[in-house]
């Protein structure tokens, strides 16, 4: 199929939509096209937000598209919008794959609302860090599907997760697509089937849009790629012990034999993430430096939290996220330390990747900690300890941001490019199922 024809029709965007804007668009399209769009509620978020899905098409098979599985990853909300509008406008596209498309623009609206401060300022790295929110691992929709067999048992599914499960149980999908993104890395994908041909097409889609493929350290330590920039989808059972989570949407999709795809795209592009040339530094030394810097961050935030812990009164989601990070991240760093081939030269991509991960966790969780303290101050809880630690960690945050800026050689990626890649990947995956 001619994917370029469809991705060329993706419009320009200046911002990511708020949750209210997503709801308004669903209402608008369903009202304007009642013969094509079926809009219904499939559940309710933990704070009472309606979870809705738009269904388009009448084919014999079903595709479930999940936007916003992590609330700091809103590219997918626009991908759902672009795909929905193209399905409405293009009868050929509706009929070509034989699918009914079930489109969820945002599956974690509660978390999304806590990121809206930077949604309107995409490309601004400081705004992103200062308004960043990502739930604790056990509060993430993507990683709270049930695991009821094997060594790790998990049944603390969230209402949002249960809504997606009910939808899958109802339609028994042939294709499930979870729309993710990172921050500053190369583009990469997860695929639950060993399909080198599809993997090559997916990689070519990203590079064709000017995105570097990720060749640094795999997100899941030790993962071997199917092809450049495409990794086997990790199973929840493999990650549960390390991250303290349940299954993923891929685990649930496997019940139906569905093809499952994840697209992970950066907000900022740095060509060094695709540079596999060796450096003069040993991999083990680069890794040890990054691990030590990130353990220093954990120690500093733990010290500061201990200084204010008895004064805290606001049960904010920022506190829950921060504590989860401090309790679990050291185990992830230990998994890094166990990577093989540590004596070989590190590549350019690996050196940049490891350093960038230090910047990422500093700004993510330094920003989260400051939001937690600001919630206390806004509630009138202005104890000396809280005020002192707000000033101290605020100074650290400024230093961390300056260091990240000094290392940066990245530029913001146009949002339409990111949406085009995610939309094109959906069409490539669907096309692979028609042969």
C-alpha positions in Angstrom: 0.0 0.0 0.0 1.0 3.6 -0.5 1.6 4.7 3.1 3.2 8.0 2.0 -0.1 9.1 0.5 -1.8 8.8 3.9 1.0 10.2 6.1 1.3 13.2 3.7 -2.2 14.2 4.7 -1.3 14.5 8.4 -1.8 18.2 9.2 0.5 20.5 11.1 0.0 20.8 14.9 1.2 23.4 17.3 0.4 21.7 20.6 -1.0 18.5 22.1 -4.7 18.6 22.9 -6.0 18.8 26.5 -8.4 16.2 27.7 -11.3 18.5 27.2 -10.3 19.2 23.7 -10.1 15.4 23.0 -13.6 14.9 24.3 -14.9 17.9 22.2 -13.3 16.4 19.0 -15.0 13.0 19.7 -18.4 14.7 20.1 -17.9 16.9 17.0 -17.0 14.0 14.7 -19.6 11.7 16.1 -22.3 14.4 15.6 -21.1 15.2 12.1 -20.8 11.6 10.9 -23.4 9.5 12.8 -23.5 7.0 9.9 -19.7 6.4 10.3 -18.7 7.0 13.9 -20.1 5.1 16.9 -19.1 6.8 20.1 -19.6 5.1 23.4 -18.4 5.0 27.0 -16.4 1.9 28.0 -15.5 2.8 31.5 -14.6 5.5 34.1 -11.2 6.7 35.3 -10.2 6.6 39.0 -11.2 10.3 39.4 -14.5 9.9 37.5 -13.5 10.8 34.0 -15.5 9.1 31.2 -13.4 6.7 29.1 -14.7 6.7 25.5 -14.0 4.8 22.3 -14.9 5.8 18.7 -15.6 2.8 16.4 -15.3 3.3 12.6 -15.6 0.6 9.9 -17.6 -2.6 9.5 -15.1 -5.2 8.5 -15.0 -8.8 9.9 -11.9 -8.1 12.1 -11.1 -5.6 14.8 -8.3 -3.3 15.7 -7.9 -1.6 19.1 -5.8 1.6 19.2 -4.8 2.9 22.6 -3.7 6.5 23.0 -2.1 8.0 26.1 -1.2 4.7 27.9 1.3 6.9 29.8 0.1 10.5 30.4 3.5 12.1 29.5 3.2 10.4 26.1 0.5 12.4 24.2 1.6 11.9 20.6 -0.9 9.1 20.3 -3.9 11.3 21.0 -3.1 13.2 17.8 -2.4 10.0 15.9 -5.9 8.8 16.9 -7.3 12.1 15.7 -5.5 11.9 12.4 -6.5 8.2 11.8 -10.1 8.8 12.8 -10.4 11.7 10.4 -8.8 9.8 7.5 -11.1 6.8 8.1 -14.1 9.2 8.0 -12.9 10.9 4.8 -11.5 7.8 2.9 -13.9 5.0 2.1 -11.0 3.0 0.5 -9.0 3.2 3.8 -12.1 2.1 5.8 -12.6 -1.0 3.6 -9.0 -1.9 2.6 -8.0 -3.9 5.7 -11.3 -5.3 6.7 -11.2 -3.8 10.2 -13.5 -2.2 12.6 -11.2 0.4 14.2 -11.8 1.1 17.9 -10.0 4.3 18.7 -9.3 5.5 22.3 -7.6 8.9 22.3 -6.6 8.9 25.9 -6.8 6.0 28.3 -5.4 7.9 31.3 -7.2 11.2 31.4 -6.5 11.8 35.1 -2.7 11.6 34.5 -3.0 13.6 31.2 -4.5 16.6 33.0 -1.4 16.7 35.2 0.7 17.1 32.1 -1.4 19.8 30.4 1.0 22.5 31.5 3.5 21.5 28.9 1.1 20.1 26.3 0.6 23.6 25.1 4.4 24.2 24.9 5.8 21.2 23.0 9.6 21.4 22.4 10.2 23.5 25.5 12.3 21.1 27.6 12.1 23.1 30.8 8.3 23.3 30.6 8.3 19.6 30.0 10.4 18.9 33.2 8.5 21.4 35.3 5.0 20.1 34.4 6.0 16.4 34.0 3.9 13.7 35.7 4.2 9.9 35.2 2.3 7.6 37.6 3.9 5.1 39.9 4.5 1.8 38.0 1.5 0.1 39.7 -0.7 3.1 38.7 0.1 2.9 35.0 -2.6 1.7 32.6 -0.2 0.0 30.3 1.4 -2.2 33.0 -1.6 -3.2 35.2 -3.1 -6.0 33.1 -3.6 -9.2 35.1 -0.9 -11.9 35.5 -2.5 -14.9 37.0 -0.2 -17.7 36.0 3.5 -18.3 36.7 5.8 -16.9 39.3 4.5 -13.3 39.5 0.8 -12.9 40.3 -0.9 -9.6 39.7 -4.6 -8.8 39.9 -4.6 -5.1 41.0 -6.0 -3.9 37.7 -7.1 -0.3 37.4 -10.5 0.8 36.2 -8.9 2.2 33.1 -7.2 -1.1 32.4 -10.4 -3.0 33.0 -12.1 -0.8 30.4 -9.6 -1.8 27.8 -9.8 -5.4 28.8 -13.6 -5.3 28.4 -13.3 -3.8 25.0 -10.8 -6.5 23.9 -13.0 -9.2 25.4 -15.9 -7.9 23.4 -14.2 -7.5 20.0 -11.4 -10.1 20.2 -9.0 -8.0 18.2 -6.7 -9.1 15.5 -4.5 -6.0 16.0 -3.7 -4.0 19.1 -1.6 -0.8 18.8 -0.4 1.0 22.0 0.9 4.5 21.2 3.9 5.5 23.2 6.8 7.9 23.1 9.9 8.8 24.9 11.8 12.1 25.2 15.3 12.2 23.8 16.4 8.9 22.2 16.2 7.3 18.8 12.9 6.0 17.4 12.1 2.3 18.0 9.3 -0.2 18.0 8.1 -3.3 20.0 6.6 -6.1 18.0 5.1 -9.3 19.4 5.8 -11.4 16.3 9.1 -12.2 14.8 8.4 -10.6 11.4 11.6 -9.2 9.9 9.8 -7.9 6.8 7.4 -5.8 8.9 10.3 -4.7 11.1 12.2 -3.5 8.1 9.2 -1.5 6.9 8.7 0.1 10.3 12.4 1.1 10.5 12.3 2.5 7.0 9.2 4.5 7.9 11.0 6.3 10.8 14.2 6.9 8.9 12.2 8.1 5.9 10.7 10.8 8.0 14.2 11.9 9.2 14.1 10.2 12.6 17.3 8.4 13.9 16.7 4.8 14.9 17.7 4.0 18.5 21.0 2.1 18.7 21.9 2.9 22.2 21.1 0.6 25.2 17.8 -1.2 24.8 15.1 0.1 27.1 14.7 -3.5 28.4 18.3 -4.5 29.4 19.8 -7.1 27.1 16.9 -7.2 24.6 18.1 -8.4 21.1 16.4 -6.6 18.2 14.3 -8.3 15.5 15.9 -5.7 13.1 17.3 -2.2 13.4 15.2 -0.2 15.8 12.6 -3.0 16.4 12.6 -5.2 19.5 10.5 -8.2 20.7 7.7 -7.0 22.9 8.6 -7.6 26.6 6.1 -9.7 28.5 4.8 -8.6 31.8 6.0 -11.8 33.4 9.6 -11.0 32.4 9.4 -7.5 33.9 7.1 -7.9 36.9 9.9 -8.8 39.3 12.1 -5.9 38.2 9.5 -3.2 38.0 6.8 -4.4 40.4 4.1 -4.4 37.7 1.5 -6.6 36.1 1.1 -7.5 32.4 1.0 -5.2 29.5 -1.6 -4.7 26.8 0.5 -7.1 24.7 0.0 -9.9 27.3 -3.8 -9.4 27.1 -3.7 -9.1 23.3 -2.0 -12.5 23.2 -5.2 -14.1 24.5 -6.7 -13.4 21.1 -3.6 -14.1 19.0 -3.5 -10.4 18.0 -0.6 -8.7 16.4 0.6 -6.1 19.0 2.7 -3.1 18.1 4.2 -0.3 20.2 5.8 2.8 18.6 8.3 4.7 20.7 9.2 8.1 19.4 11.3 11.0 20.8 10.2 14.6 21.1 13.7 15.8 20.3 16.0 14.4 17.5 19.7 13.8 18.1 21.4 12.0 15.2 24.0 10.6 17.6 21.5 8.1 18.8 22.0 6.3 15.4 25.8 6.5 15.5 27.4 3.0 16.0 31.0 4.2 15.6 33.2 3.1 18.6 34.6 5.6 21.0 37.8 5.5 23.1 35.8 4.8 26.2 35.0 1.4 27.6 31.4 0.4 27.8 31.8 -0.6 31.4 33.2 2.7 32.4 30.5 4.7 30.6 27.8 2.6 32.2 29.4 2.8 35.7 29.5 6.6 35.4 25.9 6.8 34.5 24.8 4.4 37.2 26.8 6.3 39.8 25.3 9.7 38.8 21.8 8.2 38.9 22.4 6.7 42.3 23.6 10.1 43.5 20.2 11.4 42.4 18.4 8.7 44.4 20.5 9.5 47.5 19.9 13.2 47.2 16.1 12.9 46.8 15.9 10.3 49.6 17.9 12.7 51.9 15.6 15.5 51.1 12.4 13.5 51.4 13.5 12.2 54.8 13.9 15.9 55.9 10.3 16.8 55.1 8.5 13.5 55.4 7.0 14.1 58.8 5.7 17.5 57.6 3.9 16.3 54.5 0.1 16.5 54.5 -1.1 16.4 50.9 -1.7 12.9 49.4 -0.6 14.1 46.0 0.1 11.8 43.0 3.5 13.4 42.8 4.5 11.9 46.1 3.3 8.4 45.2 5.2 8.6 41.9 8.4 9.9 43.6 8.4 7.2 46.3 7.8 4.5 43.7 10.8 5.8 41.7 13.0 5.9 44.8 11.9 2.4 45.9 12.4 0.6 42.5 14.9 2.4 40.4 18.1 1.0 42.0 17.0 -2.5 40.9 16.8 -1.2 37.3 20.3 0.2 37.6 21.6 -3.1 38.9 20.2 -4.8 35.8 22.2 -2.3 33.7 25.3 -3.3 35.6 24.8 -6.9 34.6 24.8 -6.3 30.9 27.4 -8.4 29.0 30.3 -7.3 26.9 31.2 -4.5 29.3 34.9 -4.5 28.2 34.3 -3.5 24.6 34.4 0.1 23.4 31.2 2.0 23.9 29.6 3.4 20.7 28.8 7.1 20.3 25.1 6.2 20.6 25.7 4.4 23.9 27.7 7.2 25.4 25.0 9.7 24.5 22.2 7.4 25.6 23.7 6.7 29.1 24.4 10.4 29.7 20.9 11.3 28.5 19.3 8.8 30.8 21.0 10.6 33.7 19.6 14.0 32.5 16.1 12.4 32.0 15.7 10.9 35.5 17.1 14.0 37.2 14.7 16.3 35.4 11.7 13.9 35.6 11.9 13.2 39.3 13.5 16.4 40.4 10.5 18.1 38.7 8.1 15.6 40.3 9.6 16.3 43.7 9.3 20.1 43.3 5.6 19.6 42.2 5.0 17.6 45.4 6.6 20.4 47.6 4.7 23.1 45.7 1.4 21.3 46.4 2.3 21.4 50.1 3.1 25.1 50.0 0.0 25.9 48.0 -2.1 24.1 50.7 -0.5 26.5 53.3 1.9 23.9 54.7 4.9 26.2 54.8 7.1 24.5 57.5 10.8 25.5 57.6 11.8 22.0 56.4 9.5 22.2 53.3 10.6 25.7 52.5 14.3 24.8 52.9 14.1 21.7 50.8 12.1 23.5 48.1 15.0 26.0 47.8 17.7 23.3 47.9 16.2 20.9 45.4 15.1 23.9 43.2 18.8 24.9 43.0 19.8 21.3 42.1 17.1 21.3 39.5 18.5 24.4 37.9 22.0 22.9 37.8 20.7 19.6 36.3 18.8 21.5 33.7 21.9 23.6 32.8 24.0 20.5 32.5 21.4 18.8 30.2 21.3 22.0 28.1 25.1 22.0 27.8 25.1 18.3 26.5 22.1 18.8 24.2 22.6 18.6 20.4 18.9 17.9 19.8 16.2 19.8 18.0 12.4 19.6 18.6 10.8 17.2 16.1 7.7 18.7 14.3 4.6 17.1 15.9 3.2 16.2 12.4 6.3 14.1 11.8 5.7 12.1 14.9 2.0 11.6 14.2 2.9 10.6 10.6 5.2 7.9 11.8 2.7 6.5 14.3 -0.1 6.6 11.8 2.1 5.0 9.1 3.1 2.3 11.5 -0.6 1.5 12.1 -1.2 1.1 8.4 1.9 -1.0 7.8 0.9 -3.4 10.6 -2.6 -3.6 9.3 -1.3 -4.2 5.8 0.9 -7.1 7.1 -2.3 -8.9 8.3 -4.0 -8.7 4.9 -1.5 -11.0 3.1 
